[in-house]
Amino acid sequence: MARLFPSDNPDFEVTVSTRTVLRIIGLVALSIIAFAAIRQSVHTLTLIGIAVFLSLAFNGPVRWLANHLPGRSRGSRALATGISIFIIAVMLAGFIAAIVPPLVKQTSSFIDAAPGLLENIKNQDSGIGKFIRDQNLEGQVNKLASQLSSRLGDIGGSAFTTLGTIGSSIFATLTVIVLTVMMILEGPHWRRIFLQLIPQRHTDRTERLAHDMNKVIRGFVNGQVVLAAIASLLIVPILFIMHVPYPLALMVIVFICGLIPMVGHTIGAIIVTTVALFESPLSAIIVLTYYILYQQIENYAVQPRIQANSTNMSPLLVFIAVILGASFGGLLGALVAIPVAGCLRIVVLDYLEYRNIISSETLKKVTTPKKPKPAKNRA
């Protein structure tokens, strides 16, 4: 038993039992061990978190498909999940078969022709060629061409060293797919078990919270699909105008990349610009400029508005959530920032309403965007 005697008041003492000291030491030790375990398992926890998010996102379509199956198969989540996976696999296989072979072929042709492109730029009568000749930069261009040729020639050797990384990425992807499928299949069972562990007086409240959170996640996914569809449709005209090869396949790529918040369009821009570079450097510059312009408009005007309507949050909260998510969790934080913020909003609203601190209607007026008023007809 420990006693603390303040120097200014010897009559005052604080007694701490040995059991309390041991409890504090034990809690500190357990906290350190738990933090170390989480730090070591961050990759695995990330995969589990992605699988949880995907299972919640696909739960709605799978449930709809299960309820619309014909005959005795109606209501079978296993069959609905299998059909969904088969459809996605067929779409991915067709997409890969359509885009990868020509892309590999053109990439090889570009690697072989890259040194010659610099030589042609130096010799032609364009503004760049005249500038190179006027400034006596032929030697530097020749040196750059030789270095480029040697570096491109080493791509095959350096690519061999990345096979381990590619293999681990494939394993992680398969792990996420398997976890997602298992969570979709066993989700209702675990949901019933979880509700049985909750006191009866809180069951209705918990079910309402779960339903509202699921609605937010579903709204986020639907909003992201709408954004990806808009981006893929708007990129097609510039691809046809600049005669970029495989515009329809690139439209699918832009749609898939657009499903990823924040960085999806950056990945799509790199792919589309690379393909446009096979046509001409001018086409690549114009396509990249067009893509960047659209990305800025979407990030600051379109995305906050669509996600605000789909998640029932104001555009300001959506924008702040994405910034904070990217700051704390990087790419993964940016991916889940909006649905997590929407779920936290639901929890806060429920807590304030449960404690009678503030009514949910009052808080909704602050966090929910106002609908535009219809214009009045002036005679």
Residue pairs with C-beta under 8 A, 6 or more apart in sequence:
1 15
1 16
1 17
1 18
2 15
2 16
2 18
2 21
3 13
3 14
3 15
3 16
4 13
4 14
4 16
5 12
5 13
6 12
38 45
43 172
46 332
47 172
47 175
47 176
47 179
48 179
49 332
49 336
50 176
50 332
50 335
51 175
51 176
51 179
51 180
51 183
52 183
53 217
53 335
53 336
53 339
54 176
54 180
55 179
55 180
55 183
55 184
55 187
56 214
56 217
56 218
57 217
57 218
57 220
57 221
58 84
58 180
58 184
59 184
59 187
59 214
60 214
60 218
61 84
62 77
62 80
62 81
62 84
62 184
63 77
63 80
65 80
65 83
65 84
66 74
66 75
66 76
66 77
66 79
66 80
67 74
67 75
68 74
69 75
69 76
69 79
69 80
73 79
77 184
77 185
77 188
78 185
81 181
81 184
81 185
85 177
85 181
95 249
95 252
95 256
98 246
98 249
99 246
99 249
99 250
99 252
99 253
102 245
102 246
103 246
103 275
106 245
106 275
106 278
109 278
110 277
110 278
111 152
111 155
114 148
114 149
114 152
115 145
115 146
115 148
115 149
115 152
118 141
118 144
118 145
118 148
119 141
119 142
119 145
121 128
121 129
121 132
121 141
122 129
122 132
122 133
122 138
122 141
122 142
123 129
131 137
132 138
132 141
191 210
195 203
195 206
195 207
198 206
205 350
205 354
208 350
209 346
209 347
209 350
212 346
213 342
213 343
213 346
216 311
216 312
216 339
216 342
216 343
216 346
217 339
217 342
217 343
219 310
219 311
219 312
219 342
220 307
220 310
220 311
220 338
220 339
220 342
222 310
223 306
223 307
223 309
223 310
223 311
224 258
224 259
224 261
224 307
225 259
226 306
226 310
227 258
227 298
227 302
227 303
227 306
228 254
228 255
228 256
228 257
228 258
228 259
228 264
229 255
229 258
230 298
230 302
231 254
231 255
231 258
231 265
231 268
231 294
231 298
232 251
232 252
232 254
232 255
232 258
233 251
234 294
235 250
235 251
235 254
235 272
235 290
235 291
235 294
236 247
236 248
236 251
238 244
238 286
238 287
238 290
239 247
239 250
239 251
239 272
239 276
239 287
240 247
242 276
242 279
242 283
242 286
242 287
243 279
243 283
244 250
244 272
244 275
244 276
244 279
244 283
244 287
245 275
245 278
245 279
246 275
250 271
250 272
250 275
253 268
253 271
253 272
254 265
254 268
254 272
257 264
257 265
257 267
257 268
257 271
258 264
258 265
258 268
260 267
260 335
261 303
261 322
261 334
261 335
261 337
261 338
262 322
262 326
262 331
262 334
262 335
263 331
263 334
265 291
265 294
265 295
265 298
266 295
268 291
269 288
269 291
269 292
269 295
272 287
272 291
273 284
273 287
273 288
273 291
274 284
276 283
276 284
276 286
276 287
276 288
277 283
277 284
303 318
304 315
304 316
304 318
304 319
305 315
307 313
307 315
307 318
307 338
308 314
308 315
308 317
308 318
308 369
309 369
311 318
311 338
311 339
311 341
311 342
312 342
312 345
312 368
313 321
313 338
313 341
313 342
313 345
313 367
313 368
313 369
314 367
314 368
314 369
315 369
317 341
317 345
317 367
318 338
318 341
320 341
321 337
321 338
321 340
321 341
322 334
322 337
322 338
324 333
324 337
325 333
325 334
325 335
325 336
325 337
325 338
325 340
325 341
326 333
326 334
326 337
327 333
329 336
329 337
345 367
348 363
349 360
349 363
349 364
350 360
352 358
352 360
352 363
353 359
353 360
